[in-house]
Amino acid sequence: MKIVFLDADTVGEDIDLSIFEKFGEFQKFPYTEREEVFDRVKDVDVVITNKVIIDRDVIDSADKLKLICVAATGVNNIDISYAKVKGIGVTNVAGYSTESVVQHTFGMVFYLLHRLRYYDDYVKKGDYSKSKIFTHISNPFYELNGKTWGIIGLGTIGRRVGQVAESFGCEVIYFSTSGVERDEKYEKYPLDELLKVSDIVSIHAPLNERTRNLLTYEKIKMMKRSAVLLNLGRGGIVNEDDLAKALDEGLILGAGLDVLEKEPIDLENPLLKIKNKDSLLITPHIAWTSIEARRKLIKEIAENIKAFLEGKERNRVDL
């Protein structure tokens, strides 16, 4: 059997992929451009892809293809319905990065809330060495204890964020982006009310017709000036032009983004040109990438291949 990983660099060079060699001939490519994908899948039985698009044309060019393994939870880059028509299995991996994303969420909170960039620079630039007292409190920060944490998108990650926020003494509330009624531990709020009362707002929702452009300038304007906004869901949920404007106007204390509408970021993105750079933290879509999460991801993909070869259903994606 032949297996190909089309964009192996997306899981990092520090992750051992030799586990796939036990299933047959394994080949990996750092990345695959659109014009390269057809040649690379034409002879293989199993394709592993993180972001490379496997659409109808690609599927038609892969005569031997039996299984598509998505190295992620989202499968929007796969034409699932056509794969089903062609009898090709599609699997994904869910839940592997929950702890990593939650940890990154709180890393962002502390960076912004505690003004860590400012204080680190204060010491390293030599200003602290000139101080006449042992401390420096000209840039005040806040405690999480007693604050209201509003979660947009209370899925697996959102619930875990809520649990950790509670351990810091926060009151947790949420807004449902799906509109589905569920019996949840936390109180459900309309979006506008959640934005008005929350000290921290974190987004852990998918991008769809209900969430696209969910937070605009007018919505951000409803938030407290001391509030922190975090997006660890998907780019496009927060309007980036509006966020840049809101930060420059000091409408909120700060924002942390791990996802952007266009990835990698466009050099003309207004977020790169804001005046108060200390109010914004952007990381390059890394919340999911702890070593533990990536190792678990690869192990789960291998288990999906093993189950498929044994004729078992495991993490199968169906319409």
ABEGO torsion letter per residue (X at the ends): XBBBBABAAAAEAABBAAAAAAAEBBBBBABBBAAAAAAAAAABABBBBAABBBBAAAAAABAABABBBBBBABAAABBAAAAAAAGBBBBBBBGAAAAAAAAAAAAAAAAAAAGAAAAAAAAAAGAAAABABABBAABBBBBABGBBBBBBGBBAAAAAAAAAAAAAGBBBBBBBAAGBBBBBABBBBBAAAAAAABABBBBABBBBAAABGABBAAAAAABBAABBBBBABBBGABBAAAAAAAAAAGABABBBBABBABOBBBAABAAAABABAAABBBBBGAAAABAAAAAAAAAAAAAAAAAAAAGBBBGBBBX
